[in-house]
Amino acid sequence: MLPSLPLPMFGAFLMGFLALQMLLARERSVLLVALLALCAVQSALIALVQHYEVTALRFFQPIVASVIPPLVWITMCRLGATVTSQFWVHLLWPIVALVAILVQPHVLDVMIPLLYIGYGTVIVLRSLKGADALPHVRLESGEASGRVWRWIGAALICSALVDVAIVAAIIAGFEAWRGWIIGAGSSGMLLMLSALSLSRAISDVPEKSAETDATSQPSQSPTPEDAVIIARLDVLMEEGRLYLDPDLTLTRIARKLGLPSKTLSSVTCPPKLPSV
């Protein structure tokens, strides 16, 4: 008799293949590839523990689960701005999960869902700020990037609700429902999270070339096109009072003007006369 292939294991193979394809193509952020690979690992663990009853791997399941929400948040922050040196604080959750496994495993029934709900809620709120909150995504993505991240945040929250449903089913005495809830719910959310991470609306673009071009190009006289952009920039700065924003960047200004960062960085400003 051939062994059956449960839905979580099928999802793990699919996500693993997509992660490998993304890695070889080198078209996506390493963090997005890592997120997809981690979802594949978690889906495989669910299948091995729940379907094939490899109980020795149950130890790793909450640890891997505790890494996914912080990794989603760090990935989003990477697309919004440079990740600060405090990003490692978010990666302490696997250590907390490990301590809980050794000291009080039942704490995980509360900690893991709260972790997913907390990060999911923050991601949704961050995405509601619009494209300015994600200046490193592709300009042509527009508001699509915000919508994709809102769906990703919602997927994390739904994953937490699946865990709550599992606990509720056990308390209510419907132990037989546990496998169905885990297979359909958790695997579905992981697949959804992985599918959303493949969207080109949240793929990042390198900004180094724009900055390099701005510093390496020789000084030239402004062209008529430069004059138009400079005039629009002056109006934007005055009406929007952007000069008061301490976090203002070239990328954010370019997005507000509807221009690629490279175009804005190459604009030659007219020389100002020295004051007398």
Secondary structure, 3 states (H helix, E strand, C coil): CCCCCCHHHHHHHHHHHHHHHHHHHCCCCHHHHHHHHHHHHHHHHHHHHHCCCCHHHHHCHHHHHCCHHHHHHHHHHHHHCCCCHHHHHHHHHHHHHHHHHHHCHHHHHHHHHHHHHHHHHHHHHHHCCCHHHCCCECHHHCCHHHHHHHHHHHHHHHHHHHHHHHHHHHHCCCCCHHHHHHHHHHHHHHHHHHHHHCCHHHCECCCHHHHHHHHHCCCCCCCHHHHHHHHHHHHHHHHHCHHHCCCCCHHHHHHHHCCCHHHHHCCCCCCCCCCC
